[in-house]
Amino acid sequence: MNDKNRTGALYAGVAKSDITTDTKGVLIKDPLYAKALVLDDGSTKIIIIAMDVTAIGGRQVSQRMLDDVGENFLPKLRSRIQKELKIPGCNVLVNASHTHPPGRLLCDDAEQVNRTFDAVSRAMQNMTAVKIGSGIGYENRMTMNRTLRLKNGKSWTIRHSNPCPPDEEVADVGPIDPDIGIIRIDRMDGSPLAIVYNFACHPLFGDAKGSITANFPGVASKVIEENLGNSTMALFLQGAGGDIIDVLFKDFNRPRDIEPLGTMLGLSTLKALRNIQTKDIKLNVISETIQLPRRTDIPERIKLLQAEQTELLASLRFTSLDFKTFLPLYIKYTISSNYPSDYSYRYLQNEKIDVDELTSIDSVNRRNIEKYLKNINAMEKLARIQDDIATLEKYQAINHDSGEETISAEVQGIRIGDCVLITSPAEVLVEVGLNVKKASPYEHTFMAAFSNGYMHYGPPAADYDKQGYEVTECLLAP
């Protein structure tokens, strides 16, 4: 749009590109998009790009575990935007939704840049006068903190790669952030042009087939767009969801289904939109790259886990049971704890004639069941510890191979009227995000983690001594 044709102080444009892999034979539940929003108040231009990807540039730092977006994607995209569209690269925010389907998700590296740039370019061509407002929605039904607080002061993370802890060892669950941060962009006639919504939750699994999907944020965006009409675009920005999962994450009793979760998030966002008033606002953006120290405590952490391993191995005891004999006994003694071996009248009759054959066998069986259960609990803890040791060794190698004592992290602050977006390239844990919001002097502060790079988890310093997955898959010092 030519500046000479401006009729208002504030302009915005939106566009999107399909960035789904072109590989034949791949199961695709729904397409993955790069969605671009361009904002211009006459003196500052800002670009917000929401991408249905796991990470922005996580290929090298994850040792190709997150293989889709290479480390060159962001600098190449920003360089092209700055060269061809005359918008500084530091004014570009790129956020990953962190969707987790297995396998290759996206088109090749060159096409990722081309298609994302094309969305930005078309958004600039579609600029129209707008007003903007921000607000907060609320959704607390669909998420939980996956890192459980144990009675021994440690943490245990709910994952599919290890069992859950025994119920009697769990003391509490951690916090969530139920707030939906919302930025509403309306055309001058009052119709919505774009809705930016920010929420903290891992979108881990789509369906049992392992299909490519934008997961529940994709469903939520569709709900918002279809309800508002008028070619409204919904852009999801992942929040401080490093330790947040959906409540059905480890549900073995029903098929995986992203529709209910996405529908809840979409409808809760729509509900909050009613209370957001739009107006003329000003834009501002700052960006700074800082150096964060890499952790050096991994050898010590591994030794502590190995000591725990040794203690658990020493706790294992011989037992006459195997799984084939344990399971029917366990079921029988659980169904009827008082009379497990026969009907109650047999026990009563034996008591009258002073015969203890049933109570004697019950005593032996109960001891064997208890011993077998203790062995199972020890085995489950050993499996988790073995996985934690392997993960720590991997991240020790990543830090060592980098040859550097620090890791670069871009922190960006974008002010859109009464709203401030704070970014981090880390998988920021919810406690950190809540603290950022609490410390902010602004009316609405939204944490856009998983943005402008990737460096794995960013936990609070106090979590390092408590174990838990997020402090194990971590490159940063406390």
N, C-alpha and C positions, 0 to 999 in steps of 0.2 A: 504494500500500500504506500503510495506517495504521501509524504508528510503534508504536502500542500492541500491534500484533500481531507485533512482531519477536520472533524466537526465537533469533537469533544476532547477532554483531557486524558481519557484513559481508554486504551484499546486492548483487545485480546483476539487471538485466533487459535483454532484447534485443528488437528488432523491426526490420522493414525496410519500405520503401515503394518501389514502382516509380516511377522518375522519367523514364522514357523518353519521348521526344517522341510526341505524339499525331497528328503530321502524317501524312496518308494518303499511301500510295505509297512511303514510306521503307523501304529494306531494313533489317531488323533481324535480326542473327544471334543475339543474346541480349540480354535486358533489362538496363537500367542501374538500379542501386539506390542508395538512401540507407539505410545500415545504422546503427542506433543502439545503443550500449551505455551503460547508466547504472550507475554504481557508487556505493555509499553505505556508509561505515564507521560511520555514526551521528553523525559530526560534520562530515564533508565529503562533498559529492556532486559527482561528475564525470561529464560526458557526452563520449563519444567517438563521432564520426560519420564514417564512411568512405563517401565518395561516388565513384561511377563517373563522374567528370567530368574535363575537362582542367585546370581551374583554379577556384579559389574566388575569384570576383570579378575576373576578368581582362579584362572587356569594354572598359573605358575605357583601361586602361593598355596594352592590346595593339592599340588602334585597331580594335576589333571583329574582330581575327583569331581571338581566343578569345571567341566571342560568347555562349556559353550562359549563364554565370552573371554577373549584374551585380554592381556594387560594393555595391549595397544589400542583397544576399541575406544576408550574414553579420550585419550589424547588426540587420536585421529579425528574423531567426531568433533571435538571442540576446535581443533585447528581448522577444520573445514568450515565450521560455522563462523569462526572469527574471520577467516579469509573471504568467504563468499557472502555472508550475511551481515558482516561488520558488528557482530555481537561478541563481546569478550568471552573467552572460554570460561572464566571464573564466574560468569553469570548464568552458567548452564548447570542445572541440577539433574542428575540421572539416578533414578531410584529403581532398585530391583524388588519385585514383589516377593521373591524368594520361593516361588513355586518349585516343587521337588519331584516331578515325575522322573523315572529312571531313563538313562540313555540320552542320546543326542536330541536336543530340543529345537535348536535354531538353524537357520540358513548359515552359509559359510561366512567367514570373517569379513570379507569385503562387502558382501551383501548386507550384513548387519549394519555396517556404517552407512552404506548407500540408502537402505530403506529407512533407517532412522533419520538420516539427514533429509530425505525426501519428505518425511512427515513434518519436520520442522519447517522446511521451505514452504510447503503447502499451507501450514498454519500461518506463516507470515503473509502469504498471499490472501488469506481469508480474514484478515484483521477487521474488526468492527468495534464501534464504540460500546463500552460496557460500564457497569458499576459492579462493585465487589463488596462482599460482606463475609464475615467468618463467624463460626459458632462451634458448639460442642454437642454431639449426640452421645447416646449411652447404650451400651450393649454388654451385659455381664453374663449372658446365658450360654455363650458358645465357647468360652476360653477358660483355661486353668493354667497355673504355673506347674511345669512338668518336673521341677526339682523339689522333691519332697524334703521336709525337715524331719530328721530322725531324733529319737529321744536321746541318743548318745552325742548329739551336737553336730553330727555329720549330715551330709546331704546325699540323696539318691535320686537320680534322674530317670523319669519314665521314658523308656526307649523300647523299640522293637528288637534291638540287638542284645538286650538283657532283660531278665525278669524283674518284676516289681518286688520291693522289699516285703517281708512279713508284715501283716497288718498291725501286729502288736508293737512293732518297732517304729511306727510312724507317729510323730508328734503333731505335725501341722503341715499345711500347704502354704506356698509362698503367695505373694501378691500378684494381681493382674492390673492392667490398665484398661478399664471399661470405656474410657472416653473415645469417641470418634471425632477427630479434629476435621472440621469441614470448612472449605473455602468455596463460596458460591459466586459464580461469575454470571451476571445477567446482561442480556442485550438491553438496549435503551427502552424497548417495549415491555420489559419485565420478564420476558421468556428466558429460561436458563440456557446459557451457551455451554458452560462446563461446570462440573462439580469435582473438586479435588477433595478426597476423603482419606484420612490417615488413621490407621488402626494397627494395634500390635498383636500379631499372632502368626506362628509358623504355618504356612499352607503346605503340609507335608505330603499327604497322599491323596490322589484323585479317585481312582477306582482300582478294583482288584486286578484288572488286566494290565495295569501299568501304562495306560494311555497318556499321551501328551495332553496337558490341560493347564489352563490358567488358574485352576483350582477355585476355591470359594470366592476370592476376590473377583475372578472373572464372572462368576454368577452374580455377585453383588452389583458389579458395574452394569451388567445387563438388566437387572431389576431396576436400577436407578434410571438408566437410559430409556427403557421401554415405558416406565411410568411417567417420565417427564416429557417424552416426545421432543418435537422441535429440533431433532438432530443433536440433542444434548450429548456431550461426551463426559463420561465419568472416568476420572483418573485416580487409581488407588496408589497411595504411598505407604509402604511398609513402615511400621513404627518400631519401637524398642521391644521387639518380639523375640529376642534371643532365647528366652526360657519359657515362652508362652506357646501352648499347643491348644488344639480344639479338644473339647471334652470327650469326644468320641474317638480320639486318636488310638487308643488301645482297646477298642471294643471288638471282641471276638464273636459276638452274638448276632451281628447284623452286617450286611455288606457296606463297604465304604460308600458314602454318599455326600457329595459336596453341596448338593442343592439346598438342603435345609439350612446349613450354615451360611451359605451365600445369601439366601433369601432373608434370613434374620438380619444380617449385617446391612443388606440393601434397604430393607424396610425401616430399620432403625435410623439409617442415614436420612431417608426421605422424611421421616417423622420430624427430625431436628431441623430440616430445611425450612419448615414453615415459620420458624421463629427467627430466621436470619434476614436482616434488613441489609440491602446493598446501598452503596454510596460511592462518591468519588473518593479515591484514596491515592496515596503516594507509595512508590516502590523504593526499596533500597536493598543492596546486597553487598556482603563482604565475604571474603574467602581467605583462609590462611592454612598453609601446610605446616604441620608441626611434626616433630620427631618424638616418637614414643619408644621407651626402652624395651628391648626384647627380654624375655624372661631368662634367668640363669639358674633357676631353682629346680629344674626338671630332674637332674640326677638325685637330688635329695628327696623329691616327691616319689620317685620310683623306689628308692630304698624303703621308704615308709610303707608303700604298698606291698613290697616284697616281704617285709616283716609281718604285715597283716596276713599275707598269703601263708606264711609259715605257721602262724598261729591257728589259722583255720584248718590247715592240713593236719595239724596235731590234734584238732578237736574231732576228727573223723573216727568213728568207732566201728568195730566189727558188728555185723548183724546177720541173723539167720534169714532175713527177708530179702527178696529181690522185688522188682517192680510188679511182677506177675502175682506174687503172693501178698505184697503190701496193699495193692489197690483194693481188692475185695474186702480185706480186713478193715482198711481205713473207712470204706463206705459203710460197712456193717456197724462199726463202733461209732460212727458219726450219726447214723440214723437212730440208733437206740443205745445211748451211752450206759443206761442202767441194766438193760437186758440184751446185750448184743449177740449172744451165742444161741439163744433159744427164746421161746415165749416166756413171759413173766411167771406163769404158773409153774414151769419147770424149776425156776429158781426158788419159788416159794415152797414147793414140795421138797426140794433138796434141803432147804433150810430146816424144815420140820423133822427130817430124818437124819440130820447132821451129816450131809454129804456135800463136799465142796468142789466137785469136779468142774462145774461150770465157772465158779468164781476163780478157781486156780488157773484154768486156761485163759480166763479174761485177764488176770494179772500178768501172765507171761506175754500175752498178745499186746497189752497196752504198753508194756516196757519196750517191746520190739517196734511198735508203731512210733512211739516217741523217739526212739533212737534213730529210726529210719528218717523221720521228719527232720531231725537235727542235721543228719547227713545231707539231706536235700537242701536245707537252708544254707549250709556251708558250701555246698556245690554251687548254688546259685550266686553266692557272694564271690566265690573263687572265679566263676566265669566273668563276672563284671570286672573284677580286679585285673584279670588277665587282659581284657579288652582295654581297660584304662592304661595299663602299662604299655601295651602296643601303641596306643594313641599318643601317649607322652613321648615315647621313643620316636614316633613319626615327627612330632612337632619339634623335638630337640634337633632332629636331622634337618628340618626345614630352616630353623634358625641358624644352625651351624653352616649349612650350605649357602646361606645368604651372604656370609662373610661380613655382616654388619651388626653393630650393637643396637641399632635403632630401626624402626620401621616408619615410613612416611604415612601421614594421615591428613587428608584434607578435611577441614571443618568449615562449613559454609553456613552463613546466617542470611536468610532471606526475609525481609519484612514486606508484608503485603497488607497495608492498612494497619488494623489492630492485631494482626496475626504475624507470628514469627515462626519460620521453619528453621530448625537446627539440624544439621546433617552429621552423619558419622559413617565411615566405611565399615565399621565393625558390626557384628551381630550383637547389638547393645542389649543387655539384660534389662528387664522391666524396671528394676529398682533404680538403675542409673537414669532411665528415661523419666521416671517419676520425680527424681531429685532435680533433674534439669528443669522440668516444668515448675516445680515448687520454688526454685531459686530465681526463675525468670520474673522480671518486672512487668512483662507485657500481659495484656488481657488474655490472649490466646497464644500458647506456645505448643508447637507440635514437633515431635522428634521424628525425623526421617532417617532412620538407620538404613544400613545396606545401600548407602548412596555414595556415588563418586569414587568407587573403588571397593576393595574387599580385603579383610584381614582376619577373618574368623571371629571368635567371640571376644566381647569386651565386658567382663564381669566386674562387680565391685571388688575392691581389695580384700574385704572381709571374707569373701567366699573362697579364697584360695586354700585355706586350711580345712575346709569342710568337704573337700572332694566334690563330686558332681561332674557331669559331663562337660559343662561349659568352661570350667577351669582346667579341664584336661585337654580339650581341643582348643588350645589358646596359645598364642605366640607372645603375648604381652606380659611384662612384669606387673606385679600387683600395684 
